[in-house]
Amino acid sequence: MATVRTEDRGGGVRVMTLDRPPANTIAPELMNDMVAALKAAREDNSVRAVVLTGAGKFFSGGLDLRQTTNAADLGALLLDSGRDAWLDLLAFPKPMIGMLTGHAIAGGLINFLACEYRLGVEGDYKIGLNEVAIGASLPKVAFEIVRLRLTHQQASELLLGARIYPASEAVRLGVVDELLPAAGFEDEVMRRAAKLGSHPKGAYAHTKAALLKETVQRVMAETREEAESGAAVWMEPESMAARMAQAQKLGKA
């Protein structure tokens, strides 16, 4: 069963919904399904823009902590499928709009930040990049997405403070461009996505690629040794203990 659902709306808008209950957590199957969905949308000329969202109460709860118990599985996710999926999402040549209606934590928030235009609904949900608190190190591609979207001050507060914030802080932190009322929220997101999709697609794709060129080059220049060095942080005893404590807290251990 696919963990990414798609639905076509008016104006050439395709909605991609992360759907891996209960929290749409990141695992190889979800990242692979996302790559496949992006490829299909890229090759379909009727698709003019994509809206990325999450099913249920979560946009995404981040990495599935059950899959961080050994270095091989973790390395495959962080260094291979994860990097490819985040690059595909970031560099998607058509308008990519994030629609935030639920919790977006850690790597789940990276998925959202990869979208160039991001809208959130006013509501009672949480956002944050708490990797440091659970002994994790973001891979290079995730760091580059954060650097691209946020100011240094915003990135430092989110990454080094490792706090979880209420959605009401999302604009101040640079996570969303706007927080909109719940009434009519989805219709407004679709309207704005269709508007972006109405631009000549060649001009949009060329301009987006030019804006992202240096970011993508830095990601691609990372060596395997550098990537493995970052992934090794996850396997340090103190880091593993912090993640185990978090998993127990969430009832996942």
N, C-alpha and C positions, 0 to 999 in steps of 0.2 A: 504494500500500500504506500503510495507516494506521500511524502511528508510536506510537500509543497503543492497546494491546490491553485488552479488558475481559473479565472472567469473573465470573459470579455464584456465590457460595458460600452456605452455609446461614446462616439468621438474617437474611436480607435484606442481606448484605454483598456489595458489588460491588468487585472488585479492578481497579484501573486500573494498567497496567504501561507505563512509558515504554520504548519498544522501537525505538531508532534506532541500530543498531550503527555503530561498535564501542563508543561511550561514551555513547549517549543524549544527545548534545549538543543544545543549544537552537538551534533554527532556526524560521523562520516556520511550516513544515509541522507541526512538533511542537507548537508553541504553539496553532496552529489546531485540530489534532486533539484537544488537551487540552480546549479550549473546547467542542468538539462532544461529547466524551465526558462532560464535566461537565453540559452541557445535557440530554443523554439521561438521566443519572442523576438529575438534579434533577426531571425530568418523569415519571419512572417511580415510581409509588407503591409498587412492590414493593421498591425500593431504600431501605433504612433507614440505611445507612452506607457510606462509601467508604474503601477502603485504597489509598493511592498508593505504588507501589514502582517499581523499575527492573529491567530484564532484564540478566542476565549479571553481570559484575563491577562494573558501575556503577549507581548510582542515576541520576546524571547528571554528566557532566564539565563542565557549564557551557556557555557560549556557543560555538558552532561558530566557531573563529577564522578559518576560510576565508571567512566571511560578514561580515567586518569590514573589508574592503578599500576600501569607499567609503561616504561619508557618507549617501547616499540609502538604501541597504540597511540600514545600521546604524540610521538614524533610524526607519525603518519598523518594525524589530524592537523597539527600545527604547521608542519613544514610542507605538506603536499596538498591534500584536498582543501584544507582551510585557506591556504594562500591563494590557490587557484580560484576558489569560489569568491573570496573577497576581492580579488583583482577583477574578476568577471563582473561582479556587482558594481564596483567603483567605476570601471571603464565602459560600462554598457553604453552603446552609442546613442541611444534614444533617451528622452527624459525619464529619470528615475525619481519617483516621489515617495517619500516615506510617510506612512499614515500610522501615527502612534495612538493606540487606544488602550494600552495596558503596559504592564511592567517591562522594562528593557534594562537588563542588568549585564554588566561585564561584556563578554563577546556578543551578547544579544544587542547591546547598545552599539557595538561596532557595526553590526549589520545595518542598523538604522542610520548611523552616521555616514555610511558609504553612499547613501542617497544624496543627491545634490540639492534637493528641495525637500524640506522636512516640516510636516505639520502635525501638531498634537491636539488631542481633545482635552478640554478642561475636565479634571476628574481625580479620583483618589487612587493613584497608582505611583510606582516608584521607578526611579532611574538611577544609574550609577555605574562607575567603573571601579569595582572593588577588588581587582586582581591582587594588588599588593597585600590586602588583608587576608587573602587565602593562599598566599605563597606562590603566586603565579606571575609570570612575565609575559607581556603581550608579544606576539610575533611581530616581525618587522613591518609587515603589511598593515597590521592593526595600528601600530604606532604612527605610520605615515598617514593613515586615514584620520587619526586624531589630530595630528599636526596640521593637516589640510583644512579641517573643519573648525577647529577651535583656536582661540588665542593661546599663547603660552600660559598665561595666568589661569585661564579656564582649564586647560589640560592638566596643569600642575595641581589645581584644586581637586579635580576629579580623580586623577591617577594616584597622586601621592597621599591625598587625604583618604582615599578609598572609602568614602562615605556613600550611603544610599540616601538619595534625596527625594522629596515629594515632587510630583510632576509640576507643581507650581513654580519650581526653580528652573524649569527646563529652558526658558528663554534666557534668563540671566547667564546660565551656564553654556549657552550656545548650542544646546542639543536640538532645539527646534527653532524654526524661523518665526512661528506663531503658535500660540495656543488659542484654539477656537471653541466656542460654546458647543455643547453636545447636540443641541437641536440643529439639525441640518448639516452636521459636520461631514458625514460621508459624501453627501451630495456636493458640498463645497469643494472637497478634495478632488472629486471626479471632474468638476467643472474646471478647476485650475490645471489638472493634469491634461485635460483635453486642450486647453488653451496652449500649454507648452508643446503639446504634440502637433499643434496646427502650424508651427514654424517649419520652414523648409528643412527636411531631414538631413540633407547633406551639410548645410550650414551649421546646424545644431551639432552634428557628429564631429565635424572638423573643429569647431570651437571648443567643444568639451574635451576632445583629445589633446588639443593644444594646452588647455588649462591644466590637464593632468600629466602632461609629458614628463616633467621632472620628478613628480611623485612616483610614477610608474617606473622610471629609470632607477630610482633609489631602491625600490623594492626588488627589481630584477638584478641589481648589482650585489645583493646580499649573497655571501658565500654559504656553502653548506655548513662549514665550520662555525660561522657566525650564528646561523639559525640553530644549530645544535647546542651552542653555548647558551642561548636564551632558553631553549627547551629544558636544558639541564637544571635550571633554577627550580623547575616544577618538582624535580626528584630529590631535592635536598630534604633531609629529615624534618627540619622545622617547617618547610613548606608543606610536606605531605601531612604532617600532624595538623596544620591549620586547616587543610582541605578536609581531612577526616572529621574534624570538629564541626566544620560547616555542613558536611553531608549528614552527620548525626543530627544536627540542629534542624535540618530540613526533612529528616526522616527518610533519607536515601541510603543510609548505610546498613 
